[in-house]
Amino acid sequence: MSAETYRDAWGIPHLRADSAAGLARAQGRVTARDRAWQLEVERHRAQGTSASFLGPEALSWDRLARRARLADTARRCFTALERQDPETAAWVRAYVDGVNEGLTTGEPAPEFARTGLAPGRWEPWTPLGVWLATHILFAGFPAKLWREHIAAHLGPEAVALFAADGPGTAGSNGWLVSGGRTTTGHALIAGDSHRFIEEPGVYQQIHLSCPEFDVVGLAVPGVPGIAHFGHTGTVAWAITNAMADYQDLYRERLRRTGAGVEALGPDGTWHRAARHTERIDVAGEETVEVEVIETGRGPVIAGGPEGLDDGTPAALSLRYPPRVTADLGFGALLPLLRARTVADVDRALDAWTEPVNVVQAADTGGGLLHRVAGRVPVRPEANGLRPVPAWEPGHEWTGWHTPPRAGLTDGVAVMANQRGPATPLGVEFAPPHRADRITALLAGRERWSASDMPTIHTDTHLASATPLLAHIKRLTTATTPTTGTTPTTGTTPTTQTTGATPLTQTTGAATGATPLTSEAAALGARLLAWDRRMDADSTDAAAYAAVRAAVVRRLAAHPALAPAAVAPAYPDVLQPWLALVPRVAYALEHLLRADDLYGVDRAATVRAALEEVAADPPAGTWGDTHRLAPWRALPDATAPAREPGLSGDHDCVLCTSPVPGLTDRAARGPAARYVWDLADRQNSRWVVPHGASGAPGSAHRRDQQALWLTGELVPVVTDFTRLTKESDD
């Protein structure tokens, strides 16, 4: 069994072997050589042992991983895979063998010496654990805790007001252009995946070739094959997060019985729950013991018989498909690599489990595919909205939804996490701005080529600015500016109530009787003339962002909303979904447009924010503060002292997400961009935020970043004669 490794000018690995198993082994080996430290981090995340070298800040994740039974679920899924699909199981084993070989050859990554670690051995189930750990929060089940939390403070109608793409979700842009709308007569697929930006990146550019298949695409380091984005030469596919709801939270009633635990079931009787304890090592601190409990619904991920950490009586169990079925969907991976037509991709995706995705595919014969892939349980509507009582009947899973399908409109299909084919399967979706903007851009040209696609990737128009600018327009047209006037920012309510009923809109000087200062009026006029593009070199974009942030902070601090800032004592890893300021930031459109907002005088709020920024305006451009904030497991001495400035914003097609009111820095953004050309695969393009290698001393650690920042793409090379051979194995 032989394999060859080649590299292109960007250090991207191109692998050739005489069998699929040999190729999987080579993929594992080259990934270990290029991404050894990243693989070590991912292995620990899957096992819930990150705190052993990252310290207390990783403890909350480790607790969740242990309590949610991620490693145990991965083991179960691999055992079932061996029984039901031995070929795929052997293929995964070959990948793991390659990882273990790669980790023990060559110079170890310097991070191992810094932490005192030696590369750990991978088990056959470890890739499944990596996949599960990567995606367990992808469906955003903590959003159910947020809905319950905000409804308790403001009433049920507040849930819709705050409905938006939550701060912990990840999404993507993607578009399919049929051959009738391209310059070649063959389809194009393009887009980008929005994830937390990590260094090294969460996607690995790779080329896999053997007698059975020859595929280029974006792999997940630690997982064999190419799952999300690939091109086999005759068919290509890409995905976005469907925003489906396929995980449930149950409120459990638990009681101790000697050394055991019982849970009250929907039949009204107490049932023995599985229980054991595990120990988590924490660097620099004492070992922590965690109690692991599993009821008939699923693992208990928060609380327990004694309640939450603050004594609140609560226990939450998580029900998620792989835990129920022992199937993680790995049976789809080899068929995807072997696909030649969209029909092949379609059949492969019938085995897909999670995350639930919207998939687009096209082939050289003119075939097109636009469908949802993944497993979503059939259960009552209440399960999707909030935690439901485990002791009451009527919240059981009763089957699986048939994944919906969709077609094209005017020769194109656009997916950007908006309501679309997956609508029946979800609760909250991303705002429509990215999808609408991509659709409008595609409609603006009759024929498209692969080289045209970066103009869409990098579009920075911010449609979600409209509600705030409308408030500013009313303020600037309703008052006469006066130099030096200090605005009244208080409110005089006409009615005041408490509880869940919205308060009456306030009136008085703050709503417009006092003129804006000349500085605020000038700022308002400047923003109204702004082109609404969040370009890194734009001072107007910086001014808009400053006003927006001030509005968010003021709304979150208002007495009507501020009580919701105190989140329940759930684990720290779930707290981002419960933080009020990000929720206000991402729901700002709804909050500013609502007929009434619990008595908050929004005109006064916008006025005060405008005056605040006018008195102390941003000193520079949007890119001066909107900077990349990549996650690194350890501090990196080779990292730039000042991360690069970014164009884009959360609701732009160029989705680089700040958290208005907290920070302009962007931890999320395009984790990869791609263009798949069905006329000629070598006319395809791609780019990642950093580079192909994770090795600190590699020339390919960050060599793609300059292109990524400007929207340029790296050529996809598939001709082995144009590559440099690295080694024979």
Steps between C-alpha positions, in 0.01 A plus 500: 500500500684810380420869521660818369483850642524807279473871578396799294642853532280562806609188685162334451538118520412293193495129577505206264467135601408167347188445716243692701638354823857593405382850419322533835821395674694760301241765586532423870880506477526832316242659730704394802813648347335828403263536796644293786418747775153568360428127500617475860265782601208342315565158654492650848182695421329180389609324819423786737862526613589850373539652846792267569722731295288810424405560862179608673364695203444168321330331795145596406539341157650186652206472738256528211692245291502252788140555607370492140685168451676616182783245513266219597263593216789501253602152621145373461473647151827340391398162640175522303693610191723192523193280511293674233763643262831317549656659191455852637615390845820356350550823302470704822746264670746556215474877552564457873801278427637779281444759773687288753786447254522869422499601866798280578723599207687822444551790735217543751315831489650749748169527687558152639820611669330814635224298663706196598276277290589216268272436202217277617394184325186514288240226531282381210207698639695824547403653160135448592564669832665795325201532266254482788690750716524740205126494438327432835425873543437557129122469530499755780295305753594761769271741311215314670638617833508857368137486387396374840712763672378801302137385515526477880617863519301667223224259405449252215478771233862592569617174341407623152652844565836346576490235227817527299813311410633433849856576609606138509373379168705453189378538147610550143427659166457282195361541153447277202492652151369268230669466162240724341634791704876444455747592228599134447157337496597294805395561858695687767477447876653761728484621856672513835460337838460726804654356811713610787836582347764276651871476430571264340172504313199276550517390135789328322545542124585159361507288183433126527566272203482123455366267226147533641479878522684829467356773724604847611331669790498631851551234766449527875838428663464177693227356277567292186369594158336823388156550649377856452656647185638287219551466123557157343556634150151407379290607800546761774312575820489755780299554817370761740352455845128433453422653843290193573400407855594140573607499866262517795539608861292334770445624852559205726378422850778303665536348844776312674444146622806403699787494251269523201278754327145465375312712246126554480375376165200594286315194633497657847746253653861532607762326287861420578740734320848397397755671722875508550770751585800612297803707589625793295862611536543878497841653435610704800202397715355205685337216311125548465242225535195506275186295544370350175129415495289370212123463505267342247505828308873546488807619692450766767714793388411759767385480858418179680308368799619801702432749220731755337816638658304784664251257655224564248309171468563397141644218295517494121550197280599521133355271234693501174475262203838317511446418868162350412593316179876431538540644149710806424452484124854391413349256253454797265868588476636236262197519265555877477859447389386245243219719364493572127157665468256695713298179529802341669534796739127484570516131592808552716327777694213273593741360759593844637418562867641822637540786483186548295600689185358653187697345213550618146660286232554508124656267248654528155191342344281790608360334811412728792413428863366723779392310809519469877711217641493372855288340766231706674264330747122522477368627832263764641560866414566589864820291496654738248420812698616437856596229750204270553405299812632147486234381744212599273389281208485643148862607448635177351671460163275308261706472182709706257411776258551443130764759400340767276612583148495822300561622147658801333352838417617677184780249472645559848459374854627693801551371851608718790335346808175684423155349497497271200464129438582424865226728639278209616792360698610809693392772739734794448692583185749763395360834382441501124749777418789286377277280289310798356821682418657198326179449303498865393865492398449185293199659330714797399693304239374262235809276486751418772848351496710347775722809506197721570408332827729696737288808431222320684721347770625846598181706481470726806155657462321506838124483449435453873606862558160619374303513831768693688550742210124552487503610864793731428315647202196581714721667758698708252194615303281575802735735684707809435860454609641740756865528596582383849152387601503209742218260418259371757544125520245418765146390426158595627281192477128549441428155646705260707432135558708207611535137411457352158275769353687746277508855630346788309734701276640794694468860396663826592810700421711195417285408200595810308398823674861585580705563184805293422829671548661612178763226537234228537297640214808501278578141599144400423513667157830329430356157584194560285730576206715192569497227232431231765816312415700363790838544334814481710619841375167674563477764772122515450471126571699558820263778602195286430644211701572733792142632504362149467712378793386792714135424419549134591662582832229750590219262411656216699543731801142629493304403814244319285762263354787505749357230732548250217875565522517272804516156342413173675790309650547264208853385409735767363518330160128576452514860619569662157144410402365667815694829489267797456726743311571263207132411486405867479771555238389223266131578547541877469290523184202336670539707814513829310206410274263353758174686558598533863804393700390473861490876543853562374514837325704390201512849353659621823739206497614567144525873573721439803719258304537751216601773743740265678685411181492856368671616818769231473509372142712206381850612416547277199342256259284194550803276446685671784270337755336223295794263516541128472497319834602141424483235769825329590528222754825656625651847461713515187818707504503502119150653476481859378505757778197662342253279316384625159201730459194357326226613269149363547258453785262241645223555241724569200571234242857552620394374840766598753311514826567751775282507811358854501496644848785274612773500236568589138746212475387204291545147630275361225533536127561306178690189606549422130384633164458287191384505137429162338497518120327207326638603161860444609595401853839669465317826448372464857635717780523499880661674796521468880566771761854392582672225305525129433735424789464529874871465566637824654813502283331415173504743210136400446379591850347832390584540133137510386392767745578800279287348223222412744489859623462643149262232373744337260504124454771237456489282186384142543768278345418137422767416239771306686758600238470858623566401861814437702543148629584496868550138597433138420332293767 
